[in-house]
Amino acid sequence: MDGHDPQVLQMADVADRWVVRCDCGCGVLTQYASRDEAEDAAERARAEIDPPTGPEPAIDDVIEDDGGRAPERI
């Protein structure tokens, strides 16, 4: 997984179309009609979206019930 860094790219075979895309897995992928709009959107995405930090840590400790019983359902 790459780091969070939204990029502005010109769409292939489409004049005057720009895309903001990030490959880190955050889901940023949006089209814009002008490069200025795309640049602004990329800056907002860099500032607003927290990048994925990786997998959640595993819980290694198992809580044991002191009677050997299963935990009570809520």
PyMOL commands that set and color helices and strands:
alter all, ss='L'
color gray80, all
select helices_A, chain A and resi 35-48
alter helices_A, ss='H'
color red, helices_A
select strands_A, chain A and resi 7-10+18-21+29-32
alter strands_A, ss='S'
color yellow, strands_A
deselect
rebuild
show_as cartoon
